[in-house]
Amino acid sequence: FMVCGAMQTMGATIQNMLLAATEQRLGSLWMCYVFFAYPQICGWLGEKAQLAAGIAVGYAEGNIQKPKRNDLEKHTIYWEEIE
């Protein structure tokens, strides 16, 4: 099993890969639930290591609109405001 630090490192690495893909105008998807096809994926990759996530990267088909993001100010509490 992966230790906590290794999992955090993996998460940060995947996030950076997705950001780099976006910068290159590519669509990407982080898939954490890969266990439904674990033996097939590991066999295809030729790996015996522990598989924790998958990433799909490619060109989006059609005109894709960015999802609406929540307003950061609605979800932020500043220390000065706490009594």
N, C-alpha and C positions, 0 to 999 in steps of 0.2 A: 504494500500500500504506500501511496505517496505521503510524505510528511507535509505538514501545513506550509512550510516555506517553499517547497517545490511546487505545490499547487498555486500559491500566490505568484510565483515566478512565471508559471505557465500562463496564468490568467493575464498578467501584464504583457507577456510576449504576444499572446493572441490579440489582445486589444491593440497593440502597436501594429501588428500585421494588418488588422482590419482598417486602422486609420491610414496606413500606407496604401492599401488597396483603394480606399476612397479618394485619396490624393491623386491616384492614377486614373480616376474616373471609372473604377470597377465596382461592381456590386459584390457584397460579401455577406456571409451568414456564419455565425458561430453556433455549432451544434454540440450541445453538451450530452445529449442523450444518444450515444452511439452504441449502447450495449445490446440493442435489438439485433444487430448484425456484427457483433464483436468478432466471432471466429472468421467470418468472411472478410471483414475489413483487414484484420491482422494478417490473414493469408494472402490477400491481394497486395498488401504492403511488404510482406515478407518479414514482418517484425514479430518478436516474441516479447517486446516490452509492454508495459501497461499502457493501454490506450485510454485517454481521459476525455478527449474532445476531437471534433472534426471541424474543418473550415471549408466552405464552398466559396469559390471566387470566380467571377466571370462577368461578362457584359450583360446588362439588363436588357430585356426585350421591350421595346416600346418606350413611351414617355413616362418615366417613374417620378412621382412627386414625393418630396421629402415628407415624412410624417410630422404632424404638429407636435411641437415640444411644449412641455409644461413651463410656465413662467417661473424662473428660478426664485424670484422674490416671494412668490406665494409659498414656497417650501423652505425658506431660509429664516433662521432665527439668529439674530446677532446678539452677542453677549451683552452689549450695552442696553438692550431692550429687556433683559431678564432682571426682574427685581428680587 
